Amino acid sequence: MNILFISRWYPYPPDNGSKIRVFNLLKQLSRGHDITLLSFAQGPISRERLTEMEYYCRSVRTVPYKEFSPTRLKALLGLFSTRPRSFVDTFSRDMQAVVKDQNANNLFDVVVASEMDSVPYALLTNHTPRVFEDIELSAIYEQFASQRSFVSKARYGLTWCKLSWFIARMLPKFEGCTVVSEKDRELVMRIKPGHEVLAVVPNGIDLEANTGEFGAPRPDTLIYSGALTYSANFDAMEFFLRDIFPLVKAQHPNVSLRITGDYDGVPVERLPLGNGAELTGYLDDIRPAVAQSWGCVVPLRVGAGTRVKILEAMALGTPVISTSKGAEGLEVIHEQNILIADNPDDFAQAVLRLLNDEKLRAKLSANGRQLVKERYSWDICVRQLEQLLYQVVERTRNSM
């Protein structure tokens, strides 16, 4: 197939969940298909970063991404639009021109719009089937559902209703769509009952890249891998350091925690760091830090999607302790390949069990590796997307 892939994120380096997904989708699809990548980029793209994606794509074009600013005039006018106001505020005429140029000068079999921000540009293509890849609804829905005050409920309810209406109106313009979890699939079906071509394509892990020697695990070490610039990660670490880590330290004084990822512009003064808890900043290669830890903690309380950080840890043989929210969307089993705990006391006890029980660490390590090998390798995940693309192309041809 000749695929036009429109991405909100420039996927190299693959250093956040969205980039990891896009990078691996393109890497796997490139083995049997020609790909033209049109991508937004935050900041300049070096020749090295461009070359990395040109290895997998026949052509790569980028345009600058304009961050959403809720106080900008266009954003305020977007309050009166039927489209989400972020679309109104960030719409790029540069991307519009690039898409129209590619559409006029190439014959594509299918157009893939990765994430919500790519949808308006996929709609600029004509006579080519479209696939909406990774419809992510659960974070916004939960933000609405969790509100308690009338004012907040009304505010976030308006956002949810507007998004739901927009998705319901957009889906008929796409011949297929994907979500990363059953929860998102249920939300899509609630918005648009009976939508026919909908596939669950979970996030995966590159097993080959996460197999090898990255250093021996060091006693009494924990890790949390995730940029604190993402609010869900910051909330997770504020919760862990304030309510859980002191309970662990009280019984296991030598335990330490490394928090990896970018924290520029983040109010880290709100985090009770020190006493064994440190920020590493962004790491070019996260694998040694994860592989050398006795446990990966994922105390997430908000957010959505499936957690690549859990899959990465399991692939590297690092046992995982997570909240139910953190493990949401993954086919994990408590006590078998992961430990699940939601309140501070239970989470602290789970961490202490892991630190004190070598057999438990070995069991979770082996079973976690087996789970990602059987269910979450990228070649398995992308095969589901590929089947959907073939189905969409075939149905379109048969309808002509």
C-alpha positions in Angstrom: 0.0 0.0 0.0 0.9 3.6 -0.5 0.1 5.3 2.8 -0.1 9.0 3.6 0.5 9.3 7.4 -0.3 12.6 9.1 1.1 13.0 12.6 0.7 15.5 15.4 4.1 14.5 16.7 7.4 14.2 14.9 8.3 10.7 16.1 12.1 10.9 16.4 13.4 10.6 19.0 10.6 8.5 20.4 10.7 9.9 23.9 7.1 10.2 25.0 4.1 7.8 24.7 2.7 9.4 21.5 6.0 9.5 19.7 6.8 5.9 20.7 3.5 4.8 19.2 3.9 6.7 15.9 7.6 5.7 15.5 6.8 2.0 15.9 3.7 2.1 13.7 5.8 3.6 11.0 8.7 1.3 11.5 6.6 -1.8 11.3 4.4 -0.6 8.4 7.5 0.4 6.4 8.5 -3.3 6.1 5.7 -3.9 3.6 4.4 -0.5 2.5 5.5 2.9 1.1 4.9 5.8 3.6 4.8 9.5 3.1 5.0 11.2 6.5 3.6 14.7 7.1 4.3 15.7 10.6 4.0 18.7 12.9 7.3 19.5 14.7 8.0 21.4 17.9 11.2 23.2 17.2 13.6 22.8 14.4 14.3 19.3 13.0 18.0 18.4 12.6 19.3 16.6 9.6 20.1 13.6 11.9 16.4 13.4 13.1 15.1 13.8 9.6 17.4 11.0 8.3 16.2 8.6 11.0 12.6 8.9 9.7 13.7 8.9 6.0 15.0 5.4 6.6 11.4 4.2 7.1 9.5 6.7 4.9 9.7 7.4 1.2 9.1 11.1 2.0 9.1 13.2 5.1 7.7 16.8 5.4 7.4 18.8 8.6 5.7 22.1 9.6 5.9 23.9 12.9 3.3 23.2 15.5 1.6 26.1 17.2 0.7 25.3 20.8 -2.9 25.9 21.9 -3.3 29.1 23.9 -6.8 29.4 25.5 -6.5 33.2 25.9 -5.6 33.9 22.2 -8.3 35.6 20.2 -8.8 32.6 17.9 -9.2 30.3 20.9 -11.8 32.6 22.4 -13.7 32.8 19.1 -13.5 29.0 19.1 -16.0 29.0 22.0 -18.6 29.8 19.4 -17.4 27.1 16.9 -18.9 23.6 16.5 -15.3 22.4 16.4 -13.1 22.0 19.5 -11.6 25.4 20.0 -8.1 23.9 20.0 -8.6 23.1 16.4 -9.7 26.7 15.7 -6.7 28.1 17.5 -4.0 25.8 16.1 -5.1 25.3 12.6 -2.1 25.4 10.3 -2.3 26.8 6.8 1.2 25.4 6.2 0.1 21.9 6.9 -3.0 22.5 4.8 -0.8 23.5 1.9 1.5 20.5 2.3 -1.5 18.0 2.5 -3.1 19.5 -0.6 0.2 19.4 -2.5 0.8 15.7 -1.6 -2.8 14.8 -2.5 -2.5 16.5 -5.9 0.8 14.9 -6.9 0.5 11.3 -5.5 -2.0 8.5 -5.6 -2.4 7.1 -2.1 -4.2 3.9 -1.1 -5.1 5.2 2.3 -4.7 8.2 4.6 -3.9 7.7 8.3 -4.7 10.6 10.7 -2.7 10.0 13.9 -4.5 11.5 16.9 -7.2 14.2 17.0 -5.1 17.1 15.8 -4.5 15.4 12.4 -8.2 15.0 11.6 -8.8 18.4 9.9 -5.9 17.8 7.5 -7.0 14.2 6.6 -10.3 15.7 5.6 -8.5 17.7 2.9 -7.8 14.6 0.9 -10.3 13.5 -1.8 -11.3 10.1 -3.1 -8.9 8.3 -0.7 -10.1 6.2 2.2 -9.2 7.6 5.6 -8.4 6.0 9.0 -8.6 7.9 12.2 -5.7 6.3 14.3 -5.8 6.5 18.1 -9.1 8.2 19.1 -8.4 9.1 22.7 -11.5 10.0 24.6 -11.2 8.6 28.1 -9.0 11.3 29.6 -11.5 14.1 28.7 -14.4 12.0 29.7 -12.9 11.2 33.1 -12.0 14.8 33.6 -15.7 15.6 33.2 -17.0 12.6 35.2 -14.7 13.3 38.2 -15.9 16.9 38.8 -17.9 17.5 42.0 -18.9 21.2 41.9 -21.7 22.3 39.7 -19.6 25.0 37.9 -16.8 22.5 37.1 -19.2 19.8 36.1 -20.9 22.3 33.7 -17.6 23.5 32.3 -16.1 20.1 31.6 -19.4 18.8 30.6 -19.6 21.4 27.8 -16.1 20.3 26.6 -17.1 16.6 26.6 -20.4 17.3 24.8 -18.7 19.4 22.2 -16.0 16.8 21.6 -18.6 14.0 21.5 -20.7 15.8 18.9 -17.6 16.6 16.9 -16.4 12.9 16.9 -19.9 11.7 16.0 -19.9 14.1 13.0 -16.3 13.2 12.0 -16.5 9.4 12.1 -18.7 8.9 9.0 -16.0 10.7 7.1 -13.5 8.1 8.0 -13.7 4.6 6.6 -12.0 3.1 9.7 -10.7 4.1 13.2 -8.6 2.7 16.0 -8.4 3.1 19.8 -5.8 1.8 22.2 -8.1 0.2 24.8 -11.5 -1.4 25.3 -12.5 1.6 27.4 -11.9 4.0 24.5 -13.8 1.6 22.2 -16.8 1.7 24.5 -16.8 5.5 24.5 -16.6 5.6 20.8 -19.5 3.1 20.5 -21.5 5.2 23.0 -21.0 8.3 20.8 -21.5 6.6 17.5 -23.4 3.3 18.0 -22.9 0.7 15.3 -19.8 2.2 13.8 -18.5 -0.7 11.7 -14.8 -0.5 11.2 -13.3 0.0 14.7 -10.1 -1.8 15.8 -8.4 -1.9 19.2 -4.7 -1.5 18.5 -2.9 -1.3 21.9 0.4 0.3 22.5 3.3 -2.1 22.3 6.9 -2.6 22.9 10.0 -3.1 20.8 11.2 -6.4 22.2 14.4 -6.5 20.1 15.4 -3.0 21.3 14.7 -4.0 25.0 16.6 -7.3 24.9 20.2 -7.2 25.9 22.6 -6.4 28.7 21.8 -3.0 30.4 23.4 -3.6 33.7 22.5 -5.6 36.8 19.6 -4.5 39.1 20.9 -2.6 42.1 19.4 -3.3 45.5 16.7 -1.2 47.0 16.2 1.0 43.9 12.9 2.2 42.4 12.2 4.2 39.3 9.5 6.3 37.8 10.0 7.0 34.1 7.9 9.9 32.8 8.3 13.6 32.1 6.9 15.7 34.9 5.9 18.3 32.3 2.9 16.0 31.7 0.4 16.8 34.5 -0.6 13.2 35.1 3.1 12.3 35.8 3.5 15.2 38.2 0.4 14.3 40.1 1.6 10.7 40.3 4.9 11.7 41.8 3.4 14.3 44.2 1.1 11.5 45.4 3.9 9.0 45.8 6.4 11.2 47.4 3.9 12.8 49.8 1.8 9.8 50.8 3.6 6.6 50.0 7.4 7.0 50.0 7.6 8.0 53.7 5.8 4.8 54.6 8.3 2.8 52.6 11.3 4.7 54.1 10.0 4.1 57.6 10.5 0.4 57.2 13.2 0.3 54.5 15.5 3.3 55.1 17.9 2.4 52.2 15.3 2.6 49.4 15.9 5.2 46.7 13.8 6.5 43.9 14.9 8.0 40.5 12.4 10.1 38.6 13.4 10.4 35.0 12.3 12.7 32.2 12.1 16.4 31.5 10.9 18.8 34.2 11.6 22.2 32.7 9.1 24.8 33.9 7.6 22.4 36.4 7.1 23.5 40.1 9.4 20.8 41.5 9.6 22.8 44.7 6.2 21.2 45.5 7.8 17.8 45.5 9.3 16.5 48.7 12.6 15.5 47.1 15.7 14.4 48.8 15.9 11.6 51.4 16.6 9.1 48.6 14.4 10.7 45.9 16.1 12.4 43.0 15.3 13.9 39.5 17.6 12.7 36.8 16.3 15.0 34.0 15.9 13.7 30.5 17.9 10.6 29.7 18.9 9.8 26.1 18.5 6.1 26.8 16.1 5.1 29.6 16.8 1.4 29.3 19.8 1.1 31.7 18.1 3.2 34.4 15.0 0.9 34.2 16.8 -2.4 33.9 19.1 -1.5 36.9 16.1 -0.9 39.2 14.5 -3.4 41.5 11.0 -2.0 40.8 9.1 0.4 38.6 6.4 2.4 40.4 3.4 3.7 38.5 1.2 5.5 41.0 -1.0 7.2 38.4 -4.3 8.6 39.4 -5.4 10.4 36.3 -4.8 10.2 32.5 -5.7 7.7 29.9 -4.3 5.3 27.3 -2.1 2.3 28.0 1.1 2.9 29.8 4.2 2.4 27.6 6.3 2.8 30.8 4.8 -0.4 32.2 5.5 -2.3 29.0 9.0 -1.0 28.8 9.7 -2.1 32.4 8.3 -5.5 31.8 10.3 -6.0 28.6 13.4 -5.1 30.5 12.6 -7.6 33.3 11.9 -4.9 35.9 8.9 -5.7 38.2 6.0 -3.2 38.3 3.8 -1.9 41.1 1.0 0.2 39.8 -2.4 1.7 40.6 -5.5 0.4 38.8 -5.5 3.6 36.8 -1.9 3.1 35.8 -2.5 -0.4 34.5 -5.7 0.5 32.8 -6.1 -1.0 29.4 -3.4 -3.7 29.9 -4.2 -7.4 30.3 -2.3 -7.7 33.5 -3.0 -10.0 36.5 -2.4 -8.8 40.0 0.2 -11.0 41.8 1.0 -12.8 38.5 2.8 -10.3 36.4 2.3 -7.0 38.3 1.3 -5.7 41.8 -1.8 -3.5 41.9 -2.6 -1.1 44.8 -4.6 2.1 45.0 -4.4 3.6 48.4 -1.1 4.8 50.0 -1.0 2.0 52.7 -1.6 -0.8 50.2 0.9 0.7 47.7 3.6 1.1 50.3 3.1 -2.5 51.4 3.3 -3.7 47.8 6.6 -1.9 47.4 8.0 -3.3 50.7 6.9 -6.8 49.6 8.9 -6.4 46.4 12.0 -5.0 48.1 12.0 -7.8 50.7 11.1 -10.8 48.5 13.6 -12.0 45.9 11.3 -14.8 44.7 8.5 -12.3 44.1 10.8 -10.1 42.1 11.9 -13.0 40.0 8.4 -14.2 39.4 7.1 -10.8 38.4 10.1 -10.2 36.2 9.7 -13.5 34.2 6.0 -13.3 33.9 6.1 -9.6 32.8 8.5 -10.5 30.0 6.3 -13.3 28.9 3.2 -11.1 28.8 4.8 -8.5 26.6 6.2 -11.2 24.3 2.8 -12.8 23.8 0.5 -9.7 23.8 2.4 -6.5 23.3 5.2 -6.7 20.8 4.8 -4.0 18.2 4.8 -6.5 15.3 1.6 -8.1 16.8 0.0 -4.7 17.5 0.7 -3.3 14.1 -0.6 -6.4 12.4 -4.0 -5.4 13.7 -3.7 -1.9 12.2 -2.4 -3.4 9.0 -5.5 -5.7 8.8 -7.7 -2.7 9.3 -6.0 -0.7 6.5 -6.4 -3.6 4.1 -10.0 -3.9 5.0 -10.7 -0.2 4.5 -8.9 -0.2 1.1 -10.7 -3.3 -0.1 -14.1 -2.1 0.9 -13.5 1.2 -0.8 -12.4 -0.4 -4.0 -15.4 -2.7 -4.0 -17.8 0.2 -3.5 -16.6 2.0 -6.6 
